[in-house]
Amino acid sequence: QGQLEQSGGGSVQAGGSLRLSCTASVRTFDAYTMAWFRQAPGKEREFVSGISRSGTRPYYADSVKDRFTITRDNDKNTVWLQMDSLKPEDTATYYCAADPTINSGNENTRWYSLWGQGTQVTVSS
């Protein structure tokens, strides 16, 4: 069915920036709704951001709105999450997710059929 390969992440001080990448090994990348989720220790996985197949409609959780930016390039089979003005509460493992059957902005993890391996983001105060 395909795979998602993530890169980026790391450690940064509060107020800093990081960029996550997710490259999909699928036949028709532009058929997939893409999203980013995150999971902090002891907490459930939560929606961070999603983007439509065409890349024209981004969606954001209220907690990251105006700080994070999601983009995609269908020619490169890649989606990015630019994270600016990072806060310690952004610390989590971040996951890329994809599915060809759902609408963009879907915040429910159970609807996504493909998942990346996870990338740690640590923000220190």
BELNORZI-V428191 format. One record per residue. N is the residue number from 1. SS is DSSP state (h for helix, s for strand, l for the rest). OMEGA is omega in degrees with one decimal (NA if undefined). NEAR is the number of other C-alpha atoms within 12 Angstrom. Layout:
n-><N;N>
ss-><SS;SS>
omega-><OMEGA;OMEGA>
near-><NEAR;NEAR>
This chain:
n-><1;2;3;4;5;6;7;8;9;10;11;12;13;14;15;16;17;18;19;20;21;22;23;24;25;26;27;28;29;30;31;32;33;34;35;36;37;38;39;40;41;42;43;44;45;46;47;48;49;50;51;52;53;54;55;56;57;58;59;60;61;62;63;64;65;66;67;68;69;70;71;72;73;74;75;76;77;78;79;80;81;82;83;84;85;86;87;88;89;90;91;92;93;94;95;96;97;98;99;100;101;102;103;104;105;106;107;108;109;110;111;112;113;114;115;116;117;118;119;120;121;122;123;124;125>
ss-><l;l;s;s;s;s;s;s;l;s;s;s;s;l;l;l;l;s;s;s;s;s;s;s;s;l;l;l;h;h;h;l;s;s;s;s;s;s;s;l;l;l;l;l;l;s;s;s;s;s;s;l;l;l;l;l;l;s;s;s;l;l;l;l;l;l;l;s;s;s;s;s;s;l;l;l;l;s;s;s;s;s;s;l;l;l;l;h;h;h;l;s;s;s;s;s;s;s;s;l;l;l;l;l;l;l;l;l;h;h;h;l;l;s;s;l;l;l;s;s;s;s;s;s;l>
omega-><179.5;-179.9;174.8;-179.3;-177.7;172.4;-178.4;-177.4;-179.0;-177.8;-178.5;175.1;178.2;-177.0;-179.5;-176.4;172.6;178.4;176.8;176.7;177.8;180.0;-174.9;173.1;179.3;-175.5;-176.7;-175.5;-176.3;174.2;-173.5;164.0;-177.7;-179.6;172.2;173.5;174.4;180.0;176.4;-179.8;178.4;-179.0;177.5;176.1;-176.5;178.0;176.7;-175.5;176.4;-179.3;-178.2;-178.2;-179.2;-178.0;-175.6;-177.9;175.0;177.0;-177.8;168.4;-178.7;-175.6;-177.5;-178.0;-179.1;175.6;-178.8;177.5;177.3;176.5;177.0;174.3;-175.9;175.9;-179.3;-179.1;-172.0;172.3;-178.8;170.8;176.3;-175.7;179.7;179.3;-176.1;-179.1;177.7;179.2;173.1;179.6;-176.9;166.6;-177.2;-177.7;171.4;-179.4;-178.1;173.0;-177.8;-171.9;-173.8;177.5;179.2;-178.3;177.8;-173.3;-176.0;-176.5;-173.0;-177.5;-177.3;-174.6;179.7;179.8;172.6;-174.2;-179.2;179.8;-178.8;172.8;-179.6;-179.5;-178.7;-178.2;NA>
near-><16;21;23;33;27;30;26;29;30;25;25;25;21;21;19;25;27;33;30;37;36;40;32;37;23;22;16;20;31;28;23;37;42;55;53;54;41;38;26;24;16;9;11;14;23;31;34;39;42;45;40;33;31;23;29;17;21;31;32;30;24;13;20;28;21;18;25;31;32;38;34;34;24;28;15;19;32;36;44;38;41;28;38;24;25;32;26;19;22;38;28;31;33;40;41;46;48;49;37;26;18;25;25;32;31;31;28;24;28;17;22;30;23;31;31;31;24;29;32;28;34;30;27;19;16>
